[in-house]
Amino acid sequence: MKLFDRMREDNPDFHQKIVPISCELTQPALAISPEDVERLTSCVNIIFHCAATIRFDEPLKHALQLNVMATQQLLSLAQQMHHLQAFIHISTAYANCNRRHIDEIIYPPPVEPKKLIDSLE
């Protein structure tokens, strides 16, 4: 696969450093096993976070759990990682899609995110 050609050239055994971790995004602490938490906090250099729901008919509570709260939990875990150099988040967010023209500014949210999350708990 061309995507990894450069990696193979620089480090032929790079694939041995890639470790998938089992988790459940809707569960407290992402239901990551204690062994995996130990491995993550002591060994991880890079996180690729791309888990999310992209269904537009998803119930709001479930979508928030998957796309927002799980990301918050992973960021919290990332703060405990001793060797973390990069946190790469692939977002599915559609920002300001209700506007005809979007300027390069940060628009205020229609609802404060914390209030929205609190209302669903």
BELRA-V496324 format. One record per residue. PSI is psi in degrees with one decimal (999 if undefined). D_FIRST is the distance of its C-alpha to the first C-alpha in whole Angstrom. Layout:
psi/d_first
PSI/D_FIRST
PSI/D_FIRST
//
This chain:
psi/d_first
127.3/0
-30.7/4
-36.2/5
6.2/6
-46.2/7
-40.1/10
-42.7/11
-37.9/10
-45.9/13
-35.1/15
91.7/15
-25.4/13
21.0/15
-34.5/14
-21.4/13
-16.0/16
-8.5/17
119.4/16
111.0/19
145.8/19
130.1/23
133.5/25
169.8/27
110.0/29
-20.5/29
2.2/33
154.0/34
140.3/36
21.7/34
12.3/31
34.8/32
133.9/30
152.1/32
-36.4/34
-42.5/31
-36.1/28
-43.8/30
-45.4/31
-43.0/28
-47.0/27
-22.8/30
-18.8/30
-19.9/26
136.1/24
-33.7/23
136.5/21
129.9/21
110.6/19
110.1/21
16.2/20
131.8/22
171.1/25
141.3/27
13.5/26
127.4/29
-16.0/32
11.3/35
136.2/34
139.6/37
-42.8/37
-45.3/38
-42.2/35
-41.5/33
-40.0/34
-45.8/34
-45.6/30
-27.2/29
-58.5/32
-38.6/34
-38.4/30
-40.5/29
-43.1/32
-39.9/32
-38.3/29
-38.7/30
-43.7/33
-39.9/31
-33.2/29
-18.8/32
-6.6/33
121.6/30
-26.4/31
14.3/28
128.0/26
-25.8/25
139.4/23
110.0/24
118.0/21
120.1/22
111.2/21
147.8/24
13.4/25
138.4/28
108.8/30
129.2/32
34.9/36
-8.4/35
2.7/39
142.3/39
-36.4/40
132.6/39
118.1/37
163.3/38
67.4/36
166.0/38
115.1/38
144.5/40
142.7/42
148.3/41
-25.7/43
137.2/43
127.4/43
-42.8/40
-40.4/42
-39.9/45
-46.6/42
-46.0/41
-34.9/44
-20.7/45
-10.7/43
999/44
//
